[in-house]
Amino acid sequence: MTKDDDPEAYIEAFERHALMTGLDQGYWASQLGALVIGKAQATYRALSREDAWDYELVKQANLYRLEINPEHYRHLLWAKKGPDERRPRVLLQLLRDLLDKRLNALAMFDAFPMPHVAELVERIRDAQYISTLDLAKGYWQIPVAKEDQPKTAFGTPRELYEFVRMPFGLHGAAATFQRLMDRILAPHAEYAAAYIDDIVIYTWTWAQHKRAL
């Protein structure tokens, strides 16, 4: 996948494959679980017009928004650094308060076990050929379950947004991603392993390695 490709094309293909093969949604969708029951709360007002800078990153990869003129949306999510210069900023840093104060404080904890690095090193110790893969923006390949998307809602001065892809910083994100990778790589466990979004492929001959890749 290159920067010019449409992320939605890949995401939709992945979801379609998961459904066709009978992969349960719990393995490939981020589910926040039941939140603590209490008074209804107003949406968390996370961003000012000056802070919401990174239009392209948000629009293409992570956030869903209601109908609005694209040029107006661009105006909301960019800020000028100087008279002729526009500087993008990673919007997710500005949403950390939303995750920490609202979602992580109330959502159920996912206790799926993470791999031990020492055990992974022991598995590949005698391998003669090793390849590593680092998945680009892996969390954003996992959708937030539709019934949980409203729980991620936050407001700006004019708009309401919801996450449709699993955000970085969600305390169950690593466990959700690890569960998915363990399930995908289970048939290849003899020569492949993952630590969250880092994959290692290890073999003892070059012929084996080419087949594994």
Secondary structure by P-SEA (a helix, b strand, c coil): ccccccaaaaaaaaaaaaaaacccccccccccccccccccccccccccccccccaaaaaccbbbbccccaaaaaaaccccccccbbbbccccccaaaaaaacccccbbbbccccccaaaaaaaaccccbbbbbbbcccccccccccccccccbbbcccbbbbbccccccccaaaaaaaaaaaaaaccccccccccccbbbbbbccaaaaaaac
